[in-house]
Amino acid sequence: MHARLAEAMDYVEERRKELLQSFEGVPGDRLCRRPSEEGWSVAEILEHLRMVEAGVARLITKRVGQAREAGLGEERSTDPVLPTFDQHSVRLESAVMQSPPTVVPRANIDINEAVDGLESSREALRAAAVSANGLSIGEIKHTHVILGELDLYQWLIFVGQHEGRHKRQIERTLKSIPE
């Protein structure tokens, strides 16, 4: 895998590992309890993450296919990609966000189904990354509803950032749910 793509995917994989560790060993029934009427359970948070990740995987697959047909060239840069997201990280961390209806999780999802779904969406993201390998995907742009124009490396980094943000939400949720 090209170094720039590997850098982005390593970041995404590390955030996933941290996310999964954040609720490791917690009983399944507790992971399905909401902290409040309007708050999401851990299982619902995971379902939301699956929906977002699956959408990003579809976006990358589609845009890479279009770029290949259009004759997009090989990736020639070896510059790090993580720093290109720094300006967006600050915005993501400070923003109060409301999920669009397309990525609002189903109520009462089973934790096992949520975890399995997250693994499926990760497989789709990995396949999308493999399809992009070697292409100059920093040239492919797509607008994020809050962050504005992102290239496909930045979309991958967004997945990791998004999971980091929700890992903190999971930690807060577990603190607020009685054992």
Secondary structure, 3 states (H helix, E strand, C coil): CCHHHHHHHHHHHHHHHHHHHCCCCCCHHHHCCCCCCCCCCHHHHHHHHHHHHHHHHHHHHHHHHHHHHHCCCECCCCCCCHHHHHHHHHHHHHCCCCCCHHHCCCCCCCHHHHHHHHHHHHHHHHHHHHHHCCECHHHCEEEECCCEEEEHHHHHHHHHHHHHHHHHHHHHHHHHCCC
